[in-house]
Amino acid sequence: FNAALEGAIAAQGAFLVDGHRMFMGHGMNAAGASRWLDTDCVHPVNEGHHQLRREAFRVFTGELY
């Protein structure tokens, strides 16, 4: 599914910030600061939001934040 989505996004000249990929290993079973999702398994905690910002900046600019 991700490969098809990436192809469609590239064909439109858009950008993909792959939150699914970056949150792998940082969900409800992660401990302490490694957990980026809140107890509802959907909404990011502050660190999760920070990491999304960093990844979006990297995708849009090609530079690390």
C-alpha positions, 0 to 999 in steps of 0.5 A: 500500500505504501509503495502505491501511495508513494507512486501516486504522490510522486506523480502529483509532485506532492510530498509524503511524510510517512508517519506510520514508518516513523512511529514504528517502535514508538507506540504503546509498547515502547517505554518512557521517552521512546513512546511517541503515542498517547494512551489512545494509540492515535494522538502523538504526545509532545515528543511525537509531535516534535518528531513529526515536525522534524520529519516534515522539515526534512521531507520538504527541505531535504535538510535535517532539523 
